Amino acid sequence: MFSQTKYKPRNTHTWRVWAIYMVLAADLSEEQALKQACPSCDATQLCNCSSRGLDFIPSGLTGKITVLNLAHNRIKHIRSQDLQQTVNLRMLLLQSNAISSIDEDSFRALGKLELLDLSNNSLARLSPAWFGWLFSLQHLHLQGNSYRDLGESSPFSSLRNLSSLYLGNLWFSTIRQGNFEGIELLDELWIDGGNLRQYEPGSLKAIQKINHMIINVRNTSVFSAIVSDLLHSVAWLEVRNIAVREPAEAQRLKVMSSSFAKKMSFKQALLTDTTVPEVVSILEDMPKLVEVELIDCRLLGTGQWGRVQANQSQTLNCRLLGTGQWGGQVQANQSQTLRVLTIEKLSIEEFYLFTDLKAVEDLLSIFTKITVVNTKVFLVPCSLSRHLRSLEYLDLNANLLGDKSLEHSACRGGWPSLQILNLSQNSLSNLKMTGKSLSHLRKLTHLDISQNNFGEIPDVCEWPKNLKYLNLSSTQISKVTTCVPPTLEVLDVSANKLQEFGLQLPFLKELYLAKNQLKTLPGAAPIPNLMAMSVRRNKLSSFSREEFESFKKMELLDASDNNFICSCEFLSFIQHQAEIAQVLVGWPHQYICDSPLAVRGAQVGGVHLSLMECHRSLVVSMICVLVFLVILVLVAVGYKYHAVWYLRMTWAWLQAKRKPKRAPPKDICYDAFVSYSENDSEWVENIMVRELEQACPPFRLCLHKRDFVPGKWIVDNIIDSIEKSHKTLFVLSEHFVQSEWCKYELDFSHFRLFDENNDAAILVLLEPIQSQAIPKRFCKLRKIMNTKTYLEWPPEEEQQERFWENLKVALKS
């Protein structure tokens, strides 16, 4: 008993440690598994695990994740614990998996979730329990699954903040009353019910307001029932994939005439000659309809419509611009609200059979905005253009209009109220003719003729007098001329071949020159009121402070994506200009250095060049001055410490080293070489030479005046004379010490004779001289004068005889 009690605490402690270890090990293994499945989850709030081939939601997800993308995997089941820790999740993307089942409380921790995408999975039913905890959910995507209905009650009753809802699939067949209980307002509702066959009336009445309703229902009866519930709640009704082939089918759409929708869209719809009049009549009767849209629709027939009697006899015709005629007339109420018509990619297989457009002239006269895009329009008849009396906006982008057909379409009296015209991406090629065709449009202010092939443009053109906006981008022009109207406030000539721009446009406020070949900014003087300019993707290498400041009213300048030369002047200006960040669009990320090579690829705002790179001339000048000062100092120091003397002696010594230290006896020509100052020449030449050379036997003396070889370098003469003399006789005096050439002779003796430790030198003091007067560099000479005897010329005559005797003895030794 004692033993068990003693060891029980230790066992308990061991189990606790073991449990903690297992928890930590499990956490580490989960983190490793998550990192392996989703590498991006490790450091960011956005966890992208899409297209990773996952069969399940990876473990280890934490509360810091706000966006989790698990789309395009093979997940089949969502478990309760899979998302338990992701309490801060805002967006969960699970589309395009194989999810067939979800635990009831799988989304329990997702109270902050705003978007849930479960589209394109295999959910056979929708459970209200899944969405019961999603109080913040705004966007729910459930389309593309396999459920056939929404259940007996509403699966969305707890989603009070829901803004958009996407429902339906190929098997979706039934909508029941109560399925939408709890939803009062929606920004967008999409019901994909291609095979929807049963709709219980009143099912959608619970929703009080829908801004955009998208219905994909082929069954016209079901469509009619749905629209009946949405007459007063939908602002924009979009109908997809509906085929109205027979008048009976069109009659089922009659309910739309009571709809309060302001916008009506048909996408991928099919109409025929027999149903078009019915549909037009319905649209005309919609009391608040402002805009009609036909996108990617098909029309079967040749425009031969039958007559439909309505309340009034006013003629209503619906016909497409530039394609043909509908021979029949449609009598209906002309809408008092309809103003906008948009047609995109309308396909008329037998458009070549349409020959007249008179049937639609009165109908189109009410529109203020018409868009006909990518519909192969090649002509708008003049009579139709004249009926478009209210038209203010016309978009004929991506059609087949040519110069001649435009001239006919924009005939005199046509489009009298037109303000904005888009003719981009057509077949125009003559800019002068284009301008002349439109010149009578007095109210036209905006003209887009981009993506036509104009090439060269003339110097003079006619334009509408009030034209303020002109788009000539992507028109293959290489030079802008005075053809461009001077009234412009906005000009776009991007994506051309311009190398310069110098037009006089006094009212211009915006200029777009992107994707050209400009090397400098345009001059500011011709465009004094410019406020915004784009020169991105040109050949601009830099711009100066003067160029930038010359645009007094500039508020925005886009010079990004150019190959900038990051010179010191450019960097100094652009990095220290206080307002540059507010003016330059895309600064600093899209402004990159192309050179110098050392900073290529770096952002202009972050480059700092060295002092040498920025002030090369100044640095070179400073170096030259410094070198000059150093040389000057060295010269001064050398002069003070006799550096020149040392250099000369070194050279002489090197020359002497190449010769034998002592000349052979046969080369000795003189008894002595006499070294003396020119100031002592009278004593040397008149007294000493006469005394020695007239002695018996006579001495042979070498004097520089008499015996030096003419034309030979003096230093070489000195060296040769000393080497060919038995002795060297120095006549020392104050003058000797100051003589430059005596120094040479003494210097060489210092190297050549004294270093040999011989007595070849004879010193004669012509006058008393202190050893301190001899330069300090002749240390051995001073030493000899202090340690050895020398001959001193006596001023007394009685002692001079002895002086000569001693000198002759020294010369003979």
Secondary structure by P-SEA (a helix, b strand, c coil): caaaaaaaaaaaaaaaaaaaaaaaaaaaaaaaaaaaacccccccccccccccccccccccccccccbbbbccccccccccccccccccccbbbbccccccccccccccccccccbbbbccccccccccccccccccccbbbbcccccccccccccccccccccbbbbccccccccccccccccccccbbbbccccccccccccccccccccbbbbbcccaaaaaaaaaaccccccbbbbcccccccaaaaaaacccccccccbbbbccbbbccccaaaaaaaaaacccccbbbbcbbbbccccbbbbbbcccccbbbbbbcccccccccccccccccccbbbbcccccccccccccccccccccccccbbbbcccccccccaaaaaacccccbbbbccccccaaaaaaaacccccccccbbbbcccccccaaaaaaaacccccccbbbbcccccccccccccccccccbbbbcccccccccccccccccbbbbccccccccccccccccbbbbccccccccccccccccccbbbbccccccccccccccccccccccccccccccccaaaaaaaaacccccccccccccccccccccccccccccccccccccccaaaaaaaaaaaaaaaaaaaaaaaaaaaaaaaaaaaaaaaaaaacccccccccccccbbbbbcccaaaaaaccaaaaaaacccbbbbbbccccccccccaaaaaaaaaaaccbbbbbccccccccaaaaaaaaaaaccccccccccbbbbcccccccccccccaaaaaaaaacbbbbbbbccccaaaaaaaaaaaaaac
